[in-house]
Amino acid sequence: MVWDVTDQFSIMPSATLYFEKSADWGEKNGAVGRNSLDLSIALGYQVNEKLKLTCGYMYTDVGIHPDTFGIIEQMSPPLDGHSFSLGAGYKITDKLSMCVGGMAIFYEQDTSHATYLAPNVLLAPEITYKKRNYCLGLGFEYSFF
């Protein structure tokens, strides 16, 4: 959905609810505790006929607690996070455009409890998960027609 507030300024809100809790996972994934959710908003500003600037924010709630992570989730933990982005697009000619963007994702820290096979027999230690991702992108678009 795009709301054109003015000819130059637009707002793009978005909400996505993933119905994982009611999905039939079979024996594949018992880790899903609740449905996941993405909430986001982006702002765009057309500076002039050649230059457009954008920024955005997204909150992600994954619905899985670290105590239920399988081996795959332990290696790349799905954590709740906050994503921030900035971008710019520039129309070089009528047929050629360039865009550049950057994004930072700050994940919320979470901890899984230690697992014991028997008293004083540690199977898995307590693990604190925390991570950040930074991305840069550069693209060109050419229209043949």
Rosetta constraint file for C-alpha pairs under 8 A:
AtomPair CA 1 CA 12 HARMONIC 5.79 0.50
AtomPair CA 1 CA 13 HARMONIC 6.57 0.50
AtomPair CA 1 CA 14 HARMONIC 7.17 0.50
AtomPair CA 2 CA 10 HARMONIC 6.64 0.50
AtomPair CA 2 CA 11 HARMONIC 5.86 0.50
AtomPair CA 2 CA 12 HARMONIC 4.67 0.50
AtomPair CA 2 CA 13 HARMONIC 7.31 0.50
AtomPair CA 3 CA 10 HARMONIC 5.47 0.50
AtomPair CA 3 CA 11 HARMONIC 5.11 0.50
AtomPair CA 3 CA 12 HARMONIC 6.26 0.50
AtomPair CA 4 CA 8 HARMONIC 7.78 0.50
AtomPair CA 4 CA 9 HARMONIC 6.17 0.50
AtomPair CA 4 CA 10 HARMONIC 4.37 0.50
AtomPair CA 4 CA 11 HARMONIC 6.54 0.50
AtomPair CA 5 CA 9 HARMONIC 5.61 0.50
AtomPair CA 5 CA 10 HARMONIC 5.42 0.50
AtomPair CA 5 CA 11 HARMONIC 7.14 0.50
AtomPair CA 6 CA 10 HARMONIC 6.90 0.50
AtomPair CA 8 CA 44 HARMONIC 7.90 0.50
AtomPair CA 8 CA 45 HARMONIC 5.44 0.50
AtomPair CA 8 CA 46 HARMONIC 4.72 0.50
AtomPair CA 8 CA 47 HARMONIC 7.00 0.50
AtomPair CA 9 CA 43 HARMONIC 7.42 0.50
AtomPair CA 9 CA 44 HARMONIC 5.73 0.50
AtomPair CA 9 CA 45 HARMONIC 4.62 0.50
AtomPair CA 9 CA 46 HARMONIC 6.51 0.50
AtomPair CA 10 CA 43 HARMONIC 5.82 0.50
AtomPair CA 10 CA 44 HARMONIC 5.10 0.50
AtomPair CA 10 CA 45 HARMONIC 6.54 0.50
AtomPair CA 11 CA 41 HARMONIC 7.18 0.50
AtomPair CA 11 CA 42 HARMONIC 5.88 0.50
AtomPair CA 11 CA 43 HARMONIC 4.75 0.50
AtomPair CA 11 CA 44 HARMONIC 6.47 0.50
AtomPair CA 12 CA 41 HARMONIC 5.58 0.50
AtomPair CA 12 CA 42 HARMONIC 4.97 0.50
AtomPair CA 12 CA 43 HARMONIC 6.28 0.50
AtomPair CA 13 CA 39 HARMONIC 7.91 0.50
AtomPair CA 13 CA 40 HARMONIC 5.77 0.50
AtomPair CA 13 CA 41 HARMONIC 4.22 0.50
AtomPair CA 13 CA 42 HARMONIC 6.31 0.50
AtomPair CA 14 CA 38 HARMONIC 7.89 0.50
AtomPair CA 14 CA 39 HARMONIC 5.93 0.50
AtomPair CA 14 CA 40 HARMONIC 5.12 0.50
AtomPair CA 14 CA 41 HARMONIC 6.13 0.50
AtomPair CA 15 CA 37 HARMONIC 7.45 0.50
AtomPair CA 15 CA 38 HARMONIC 5.66 0.50
AtomPair CA 15 CA 39 HARMONIC 4.58 0.50
AtomPair CA 15 CA 40 HARMONIC 6.35 0.50
AtomPair CA 16 CA 37 HARMONIC 5.72 0.50
AtomPair CA 16 CA 38 HARMONIC 5.08 0.50
AtomPair CA 16 CA 39 HARMONIC 6.60 0.50
AtomPair CA 17 CA 35 HARMONIC 6.93 0.50
AtomPair CA 17 CA 36 HARMONIC 5.99 0.50
AtomPair CA 17 CA 37 HARMONIC 4.64 0.50
AtomPair CA 17 CA 38 HARMONIC 6.58 0.50
AtomPair CA 18 CA 35 HARMONIC 5.61 0.50
AtomPair CA 18 CA 36 HARMONIC 5.12 0.50
AtomPair CA 18 CA 37 HARMONIC 6.16 0.50
AtomPair CA 19 CA 23 HARMONIC 6.60 0.50
AtomPair CA 19 CA 35 HARMONIC 5.28 0.50
AtomPair CA 19 CA 36 HARMONIC 7.16 0.50
AtomPair CA 20 CA 32 HARMONIC 6.92 0.50
AtomPair CA 20 CA 34 HARMONIC 7.15 0.50
AtomPair CA 20 CA 35 HARMONIC 5.29 0.50
AtomPair CA 20 CA 36 HARMONIC 7.14 0.50
AtomPair CA 21 CA 32 HARMONIC 6.27 0.50
AtomPair CA 21 CA 33 HARMONIC 6.82 0.50
AtomPair CA 21 CA 34 HARMONIC 5.37 0.50
AtomPair CA 21 CA 35 HARMONIC 5.36 0.50
AtomPair CA 25 CA 29 HARMONIC 5.85 0.50
AtomPair CA 25 CA 30 HARMONIC 7.57 0.50
AtomPair CA 30 CA 68 HARMONIC 7.59 0.50
AtomPair CA 31 CA 64 HARMONIC 6.06 0.50
AtomPair CA 31 CA 65 HARMONIC 7.46 0.50
AtomPair CA 31 CA 68 HARMONIC 4.91 0.50
AtomPair CA 31 CA 69 HARMONIC 6.25 0.50
AtomPair CA 31 CA 70 HARMONIC 7.58 0.50
AtomPair CA 32 CA 63 HARMONIC 6.21 0.50
AtomPair CA 32 CA 64 HARMONIC 5.22 0.50
AtomPair CA 33 CA 63 HARMONIC 5.57 0.50
AtomPair CA 33 CA 64 HARMONIC 5.44 0.50
AtomPair CA 33 CA 65 HARMONIC 7.20 0.50
AtomPair CA 34 CA 63 HARMONIC 4.82 0.50
AtomPair CA 34 CA 64 HARMONIC 7.08 0.50
AtomPair CA 35 CA 62 HARMONIC 7.37 0.50
AtomPair CA 35 CA 63 HARMONIC 5.61 0.50
AtomPair CA 36 CA 60 HARMONIC 7.54 0.50
AtomPair CA 36 CA 61 HARMONIC 5.45 0.50
AtomPair CA 36 CA 62 HARMONIC 4.55 0.50
AtomPair CA 36 CA 63 HARMONIC 5.02 0.50
AtomPair CA 37 CA 60 HARMONIC 5.83 0.50
AtomPair CA 37 CA 61 HARMONIC 5.13 0.50
AtomPair CA 37 CA 62 HARMONIC 6.56 0.50
AtomPair CA 37 CA 63 HARMONIC 7.94 0.50
AtomPair CA 38 CA 58 HARMONIC 6.75 0.50
AtomPair CA 38 CA 59 HARMONIC 5.71 0.50
AtomPair CA 38 CA 60 HARMONIC 4.59 0.50
AtomPair CA 38 CA 61 HARMONIC 6.48 0.50
AtomPair CA 39 CA 58 HARMONIC 5.54 0.50
AtomPair CA 39 CA 59 HARMONIC 5.26 0.50
AtomPair CA 39 CA 60 HARMONIC 6.66 0.50
AtomPair CA 40 CA 56 HARMONIC 7.32 0.50
AtomPair CA 40 CA 57 HARMONIC 5.52 0.50
AtomPair CA 40 CA 58 HARMONIC 4.04 0.50
AtomPair CA 40 CA 59 HARMONIC 6.29 0.50
AtomPair CA 41 CA 56 HARMONIC 5.64 0.50
AtomPair CA 41 CA 57 HARMONIC 5.56 0.50
AtomPair CA 41 CA 58 HARMONIC 6.56 0.50
AtomPair CA 42 CA 54 HARMONIC 7.04 0.50
AtomPair CA 42 CA 55 HARMONIC 5.63 0.50
AtomPair CA 42 CA 56 HARMONIC 4.00 0.50
AtomPair CA 42 CA 57 HARMONIC 6.43 0.50
AtomPair CA 43 CA 54 HARMONIC 5.54 0.50
AtomPair CA 43 CA 55 HARMONIC 5.41 0.50
AtomPair CA 43 CA 56 HARMONIC 6.18 0.50
AtomPair CA 44 CA 52 HARMONIC 7.05 0.50
AtomPair CA 44 CA 53 HARMONIC 5.76 0.50
AtomPair CA 44 CA 54 HARMONIC 4.35 0.50
AtomPair CA 44 CA 55 HARMONIC 6.70 0.50
AtomPair CA 45 CA 52 HARMONIC 5.68 0.50
AtomPair CA 45 CA 53 HARMONIC 5.22 0.50
AtomPair CA 45 CA 54 HARMONIC 6.30 0.50
AtomPair CA 46 CA 51 HARMONIC 6.17 0.50
AtomPair CA 46 CA 52 HARMONIC 4.32 0.50
AtomPair CA 46 CA 53 HARMONIC 6.41 0.50
AtomPair CA 47 CA 51 HARMONIC 5.50 0.50
AtomPair CA 47 CA 52 HARMONIC 5.63 0.50
AtomPair CA 47 CA 53 HARMONIC 7.17 0.50
AtomPair CA 48 CA 52 HARMONIC 7.19 0.50
AtomPair CA 49 CA 91 HARMONIC 7.91 0.50
AtomPair CA 50 CA 89 HARMONIC 7.91 0.50
AtomPair CA 50 CA 90 HARMONIC 5.37 0.50
AtomPair CA 50 CA 91 HARMONIC 4.71 0.50
AtomPair CA 50 CA 92 HARMONIC 7.27 0.50
AtomPair CA 51 CA 88 HARMONIC 7.13 0.50
AtomPair CA 51 CA 89 HARMONIC 5.77 0.50
AtomPair CA 51 CA 90 HARMONIC 4.67 0.50
AtomPair CA 51 CA 91 HARMONIC 6.60 0.50
AtomPair CA 52 CA 88 HARMONIC 5.60 0.50
AtomPair CA 52 CA 89 HARMONIC 5.14 0.50
AtomPair CA 52 CA 90 HARMONIC 6.57 0.50
AtomPair CA 53 CA 86 HARMONIC 7.74 0.50
AtomPair CA 53 CA 87 HARMONIC 5.84 0.50
AtomPair CA 53 CA 88 HARMONIC 4.45 0.50
AtomPair CA 53 CA 89 HARMONIC 6.52 0.50
AtomPair CA 54 CA 86 HARMONIC 5.74 0.50
AtomPair CA 54 CA 87 HARMONIC 5.01 0.50
AtomPair CA 54 CA 88 HARMONIC 6.10 0.50
AtomPair CA 55 CA 84 HARMONIC 7.55 0.50
AtomPair CA 55 CA 85 HARMONIC 5.36 0.50
AtomPair CA 55 CA 86 HARMONIC 4.34 0.50
AtomPair CA 55 CA 87 HARMONIC 6.20 0.50
AtomPair CA 56 CA 83 HARMONIC 7.96 0.50
AtomPair CA 56 CA 84 HARMONIC 5.73 0.50
AtomPair CA 56 CA 85 HARMONIC 5.06 0.50
AtomPair CA 56 CA 86 HARMONIC 6.62 0.50
AtomPair CA 57 CA 82 HARMONIC 7.21 0.50
AtomPair CA 57 CA 83 HARMONIC 5.49 0.50
AtomPair CA 57 CA 84 HARMONIC 4.66 0.50
AtomPair CA 57 CA 85 HARMONIC 6.48 0.50
AtomPair CA 58 CA 82 HARMONIC 5.81 0.50
AtomPair CA 58 CA 83 HARMONIC 5.03 0.50
AtomPair CA 58 CA 84 HARMONIC 6.75 0.50
AtomPair CA 59 CA 80 HARMONIC 7.57 0.50
AtomPair CA 59 CA 81 HARMONIC 5.83 0.50
AtomPair CA 59 CA 82 HARMONIC 4.77 0.50
AtomPair CA 59 CA 83 HARMONIC 6.49 0.50
AtomPair CA 60 CA 80 HARMONIC 5.30 0.50
AtomPair CA 60 CA 81 HARMONIC 5.21 0.50
AtomPair CA 60 CA 82 HARMONIC 6.56 0.50
AtomPair CA 61 CA 79 HARMONIC 7.50 0.50
AtomPair CA 61 CA 80 HARMONIC 4.67 0.50
AtomPair CA 61 CA 81 HARMONIC 6.93 0.50
AtomPair CA 62 CA 78 HARMONIC 6.55 0.50
AtomPair CA 62 CA 79 HARMONIC 6.34 0.50
AtomPair CA 62 CA 80 HARMONIC 5.60 0.50
AtomPair CA 64 CA 68 HARMONIC 7.12 0.50
AtomPair CA 64 CA 69 HARMONIC 7.59 0.50
AtomPair CA 64 CA 78 HARMONIC 7.41 0.50
AtomPair CA 64 CA 79 HARMONIC 7.84 0.50
AtomPair CA 65 CA 69 HARMONIC 7.03 0.50
AtomPair CA 65 CA 112 HARMONIC 7.71 0.50
AtomPair CA 66 CA 74 HARMONIC 7.92 0.50
AtomPair CA 66 CA 77 HARMONIC 7.76 0.50
AtomPair CA 66 CA 110 HARMONIC 6.95 0.50
AtomPair CA 66 CA 111 HARMONIC 6.26 0.50
AtomPair CA 66 CA 112 HARMONIC 4.80 0.50
AtomPair CA 67 CA 111 HARMONIC 7.79 0.50
AtomPair CA 67 CA 112 HARMONIC 4.68 0.50
AtomPair CA 67 CA 113 HARMONIC 6.25 0.50
AtomPair CA 69 CA 73 HARMONIC 5.17 0.50
AtomPair CA 69 CA 74 HARMONIC 5.87 0.50
AtomPair CA 69 CA 77 HARMONIC 7.72 0.50
AtomPair CA 70 CA 74 HARMONIC 6.19 0.50
AtomPair CA 71 CA 75 HARMONIC 6.56 0.50
AtomPair CA 72 CA 76 HARMONIC 6.46 0.50
AtomPair CA 72 CA 77 HARMONIC 7.85 0.50
AtomPair CA 73 CA 77 HARMONIC 4.62 0.50
AtomPair CA 73 CA 78 HARMONIC 6.43 0.50
AtomPair CA 77 CA 129 HARMONIC 7.09 0.50
AtomPair CA 79 CA 107 HARMONIC 5.92 0.50
AtomPair CA 79 CA 108 HARMONIC 6.28 0.50
AtomPair CA 79 CA 109 HARMONIC 7.47 0.50
AtomPair CA 79 CA 110 HARMONIC 7.47 0.50
AtomPair CA 80 CA 107 HARMONIC 5.73 0.50
AtomPair CA 80 CA 108 HARMONIC 5.52 0.50
AtomPair CA 81 CA 105 HARMONIC 6.57 0.50
AtomPair CA 81 CA 106 HARMONIC 5.57 0.50
AtomPair CA 81 CA 107 HARMONIC 4.02 0.50
AtomPair CA 81 CA 108 HARMONIC 5.56 0.50
AtomPair CA 82 CA 105 HARMONIC 5.62 0.50
AtomPair CA 82 CA 106 HARMONIC 5.24 0.50
AtomPair CA 82 CA 107 HARMONIC 6.25 0.50
AtomPair CA 82 CA 108 HARMONIC 7.92 0.50
AtomPair CA 83 CA 103 HARMONIC 6.94 0.50
AtomPair CA 83 CA 104 HARMONIC 5.73 0.50
AtomPair CA 83 CA 105 HARMONIC 4.27 0.50
AtomPair CA 83 CA 106 HARMONIC 6.38 0.50
AtomPair CA 84 CA 103 HARMONIC 5.58 0.50
AtomPair CA 84 CA 104 HARMONIC 5.37 0.50
AtomPair CA 84 CA 105 HARMONIC 6.42 0.50
AtomPair CA 85 CA 101 HARMONIC 7.23 0.50
AtomPair CA 85 CA 102 HARMONIC 5.61 0.50
AtomPair CA 85 CA 103 HARMONIC 4.23 0.50
AtomPair CA 85 CA 104 HARMONIC 6.51 0.50
AtomPair CA 86 CA 101 HARMONIC 5.61 0.50
AtomPair CA 86 CA 102 HARMONIC 5.40 0.50
AtomPair CA 86 CA 103 HARMONIC 6.52 0.50
AtomPair CA 87 CA 99 HARMONIC 7.24 0.50
AtomPair CA 87 CA 100 HARMONIC 5.64 0.50
AtomPair CA 87 CA 101 HARMONIC 4.01 0.50
AtomPair CA 87 CA 102 HARMONIC 6.32 0.50
AtomPair CA 88 CA 99 HARMONIC 5.60 0.50
AtomPair CA 88 CA 100 HARMONIC 5.49 0.50
AtomPair CA 88 CA 101 HARMONIC 6.39 0.50
AtomPair CA 89 CA 97 HARMONIC 7.10 0.50
AtomPair CA 89 CA 98 HARMONIC 5.72 0.50
AtomPair CA 89 CA 99 HARMONIC 4.17 0.50
AtomPair CA 89 CA 100 HARMONIC 6.52 0.50
AtomPair CA 90 CA 97 HARMONIC 5.65 0.50
AtomPair CA 90 CA 98 HARMONIC 5.26 0.50
AtomPair CA 90 CA 99 HARMONIC 6.20 0.50
AtomPair CA 91 CA 96 HARMONIC 6.28 0.50
AtomPair CA 91 CA 97 HARMONIC 4.28 0.50
AtomPair CA 91 CA 98 HARMONIC 6.40 0.50
AtomPair CA 92 CA 96 HARMONIC 5.52 0.50
AtomPair CA 92 CA 97 HARMONIC 5.27 0.50
AtomPair CA 92 CA 98 HARMONIC 7.00 0.50
AtomPair CA 93 CA 97 HARMONIC 6.81 0.50
AtomPair CA 95 CA 141 HARMONIC 7.90 0.50
AtomPair CA 95 CA 142 HARMONIC 5.46 0.50
AtomPair CA 95 CA 143 HARMONIC 4.94 0.50
AtomPair CA 95 CA 144 HARMONIC 7.12 0.50
AtomPair CA 96 CA 140 HARMONIC 7.14 0.50
AtomPair CA 96 CA 141 HARMONIC 5.70 0.50
AtomPair CA 96 CA 142 HARMONIC 4.61 0.50
AtomPair CA 96 CA 143 HARMONIC 6.63 0.50
AtomPair CA 97 CA 140 HARMONIC 5.69 0.50
AtomPair CA 97 CA 141 HARMONIC 5.12 0.50
AtomPair CA 97 CA 142 HARMONIC 6.57 0.50
AtomPair CA 98 CA 138 HARMONIC 7.48 0.50
AtomPair CA 98 CA 139 HARMONIC 5.70 0.50
AtomPair CA 98 CA 140 HARMONIC 4.45 0.50
AtomPair CA 98 CA 141 HARMONIC 6.29 0.50
AtomPair CA 99 CA 138 HARMONIC 5.81 0.50
AtomPair CA 99 CA 139 HARMONIC 5.18 0.50
AtomPair CA 99 CA 140 HARMONIC 6.34 0.50
AtomPair CA 100 CA 136 HARMONIC 7.63 0.50
AtomPair CA 100 CA 137 HARMONIC 5.59 0.50
AtomPair CA 100 CA 138 HARMONIC 4.49 0.50
AtomPair CA 100 CA 139 HARMONIC 6.39 0.50
AtomPair CA 101 CA 136 HARMONIC 5.79 0.50
AtomPair CA 101 CA 137 HARMONIC 5.14 0.50
AtomPair CA 101 CA 138 HARMONIC 6.59 0.50
AtomPair CA 102 CA 134 HARMONIC 7.56 0.50
AtomPair CA 102 CA 135 HARMONIC 5.57 0.50
AtomPair CA 102 CA 136 HARMONIC 4.44 0.50
AtomPair CA 102 CA 137 HARMONIC 6.27 0.50
AtomPair CA 103 CA 134 HARMONIC 5.76 0.50
AtomPair CA 103 CA 135 HARMONIC 5.08 0.50
AtomPair CA 103 CA 136 HARMONIC 6.52 0.50
AtomPair CA 104 CA 132 HARMONIC 7.35 0.50
AtomPair CA 104 CA 133 HARMONIC 5.76 0.50
AtomPair CA 104 CA 134 HARMONIC 4.52 0.50
AtomPair CA 104 CA 135 HARMONIC 6.43 0.50
AtomPair CA 105 CA 132 HARMONIC 5.59 0.50
AtomPair CA 105 CA 133 HARMONIC 5.12 0.50
AtomPair CA 105 CA 134 HARMONIC 6.45 0.50
AtomPair CA 106 CA 131 HARMONIC 6.91 0.50
AtomPair CA 106 CA 132 HARMONIC 4.92 0.50
AtomPair CA 106 CA 133 HARMONIC 6.91 0.50
AtomPair CA 107 CA 130 HARMONIC 6.40 0.50
AtomPair CA 107 CA 131 HARMONIC 5.74 0.50
AtomPair CA 107 CA 132 HARMONIC 5.99 0.50
AtomPair CA 108 CA 130 HARMONIC 6.62 0.50
AtomPair CA 108 CA 131 HARMONIC 7.94 0.50
AtomPair CA 109 CA 128 HARMONIC 7.05 0.50
AtomPair CA 109 CA 129 HARMONIC 5.63 0.50
AtomPair CA 109 CA 130 HARMONIC 4.61 0.50
AtomPair CA 109 CA 131 HARMONIC 7.59 0.50
AtomPair CA 110 CA 128 HARMONIC 5.83 0.50
AtomPair CA 110 CA 129 HARMONIC 5.35 0.50
AtomPair CA 110 CA 130 HARMONIC 6.80 0.50
AtomPair CA 111 CA 126 HARMONIC 7.03 0.50
AtomPair CA 111 CA 127 HARMONIC 5.58 0.50
AtomPair CA 111 CA 128 HARMONIC 4.24 0.50
AtomPair CA 111 CA 129 HARMONIC 5.93 0.50
AtomPair CA 112 CA 126 HARMONIC 5.62 0.50
AtomPair CA 112 CA 127 HARMONIC 5.35 0.50
AtomPair CA 112 CA 128 HARMONIC 6.52 0.50
AtomPair CA 113 CA 125 HARMONIC 7.24 0.50
AtomPair CA 113 CA 126 HARMONIC 4.72 0.50
AtomPair CA 113 CA 127 HARMONIC 6.90 0.50
AtomPair CA 114 CA 122 HARMONIC 7.45 0.50
AtomPair CA 114 CA 123 HARMONIC 7.68 0.50
AtomPair CA 114 CA 124 HARMONIC 5.55 0.50
AtomPair CA 114 CA 125 HARMONIC 4.48 0.50
AtomPair CA 114 CA 126 HARMONIC 4.09 0.50
AtomPair CA 114 CA 127 HARMONIC 7.45 0.50
AtomPair CA 115 CA 122 HARMONIC 6.23 0.50
AtomPair CA 115 CA 123 HARMONIC 5.39 0.50
AtomPair CA 115 CA 124 HARMONIC 4.96 0.50
AtomPair CA 115 CA 125 HARMONIC 6.45 0.50
AtomPair CA 115 CA 126 HARMONIC 7.54 0.50
AtomPair CA 116 CA 120 HARMONIC 7.03 0.50
AtomPair CA 116 CA 121 HARMONIC 5.53 0.50
AtomPair CA 116 CA 122 HARMONIC 4.46 0.50
AtomPair CA 116 CA 123 HARMONIC 4.96 0.50
AtomPair CA 116 CA 124 HARMONIC 6.84 0.50
AtomPair CA 117 CA 121 HARMONIC 5.49 0.50
AtomPair CA 117 CA 122 HARMONIC 6.09 0.50
AtomPair CA 117 CA 123 HARMONIC 5.47 0.50
AtomPair CA 118 CA 122 HARMONIC 7.41 0.50
